[in-house]
Amino acid sequence: METEPLMNCQEFEELSGAYALDALTEEERRAADEHLAQCPKCSRALQQLRSVVELFPLTVPPVEPSPRVKERILARIEEQAQQQRLSQIQPAWPTQAESRFRQRAGKRWRWAALAAVAVLLLSLLGGSFAWNISLQQQLSHLQQQVALLGSPEAPVVYSLRGTARASSARGEVMYFPRQQVTVVVVYGLPPLQGTHVYQGWLLRHQRPTSIGLLTVENGVATLNFQGPLAGYDSLAISLENGPQPSLDAPKGPVVALGTLINSQANYHG
């Protein structure tokens, strides 16, 4: 008698960011590994996501953290670790494995929001890690950082959709209001040819403002920038001749577009 798989493609996509950042529970990790062994599509998607995570230290400028920031993060990590130790000595809730997994999966952030927290953490702690805590250790504490950045600092997430020029493209725009940091991640854009580049634009009443060139690696385009989004109507990605960005307005076609209207945004906390 065949047993039903503990995870399907949609459920893996919801947890793929946590998988790439090694932030899954043992049970979720086993279910994900079982699914990956039988699903080439999700295996390829995970490889692409890992390539984005690897880019974060290169795309975020080093910022020396203040002593207050260091103290707050370390205190929060210790608090969460203590709570975890206490929970481990309490009896587990007696439910079936599949039910436990599905309940937790529905509460987790999507991979893009988790990846955005990793970007923010790297920016907060700085690229040098002079206070002798390795990158791997920081990523292993991702869940604690999510809690630290909760409530007013949780990201506002907007969707990006491909235009007729790139109908398979999809992505997300993640804005952290307190830090005024925005992270853009786009999948499925057509491969660049020659000197062509992808450029991001903020639009206010159809008047564009450049936000820079996207970095493309293994089919994933990423961009992060600082500044408020208030007053802007939408965010667009255009295909430009390059290699330099266009100055005042897109000269090439718009390949992806997303609205920045608050009523359509998703808050993750």
Secondary structure, DSSP 8 states (H G I E B T S, - for coil): -----S--HHHHHHHHHHHHTT---HHHHHHHHHHHTT-HHHHHHHHHHHHHHHHHHHHS------HHHHHHHHHHHHHHHHHHHHHHTS------HHHHHHHHHHHS--HHHHHHHHHHHHHHH-SS-TTS--HHHHHHTHHHHHHHT-GGGS-EEEEEEE-GGGTT-EEEEEEETTTTEEEEEEE------TT-EEEEEEEETTEEEEEEE-EEETTEEEEEEES--TT--EEEEEEE--SS--SSS-SS-EEEEEE--GGG-EE--
